[in-house]
Amino acid sequence: VRWFKMAVSIKAASVPRVDSLDEEEQLILENPEEEVLGDDGMPLAMVRRSLKDSRQTYMVLYLLGRQFKTDRISADSTKYPGHFEVEVPISFDEQALAALDMCEVGVDIVEWNEDPRRCVTIW
């Protein structure tokens, strides 16, 4: 048995901006001229600003059957930190290395939410 090692580093990502806001949040962002108070008494302008500022994403990398997650970053950033390495055993058989051709490298960009059920893959 010998070991096959694969390493991946993401320098930057070019991710299209996709909004996954719920209906209430979308209305707040689409109506900037309204100076209406929300249920908690906070002006919508402040809610609008906090919605834009608090959006965060993280990257999930799938590599040779392993899954890696980066730390959360600002949704406006394109740099996902990390260096990811995987080692898998392969036999000395001639076809063993060729079998790895069918392994995909997957990358998901996920919008973070405090409720894990509301995290959305945006790319």
Phi, psi and omega in degrees: 000138175233167184249137176251127183244133177234135180233139180227134172232136178257117180278315178199159179234145175250094187251126177294145181284118178233122179272131177238044181282152173283175187300317181296316179295321179297318178298320180298316182286330183279345183240069185291338183281341181285131177248066183256147178273141176282181180301328181271004179086359180278134177301142182300331178300321179289321177297317181300314181295318182291328176297316181291320184285331189268357183289129181226152176230165171215162182252139173245124182246129177250122188217114178049047177082003178250156178236133178236142176238138176272172172289161177287144175227168176300142182297340180274349181278158178237010182250115178254112186288150172138154174230121189243129182232142177225138173237130178231146178282140173226153181275174179278000179301144181297330183271352183298314180291323179295331179296335179288348177300334182275354180279128180263151170258121182248143178227124174242137171254121188243133174277124185284146173216149179301325177270111183304334179289344181258005174291133186238131173284118183260347178203000000 
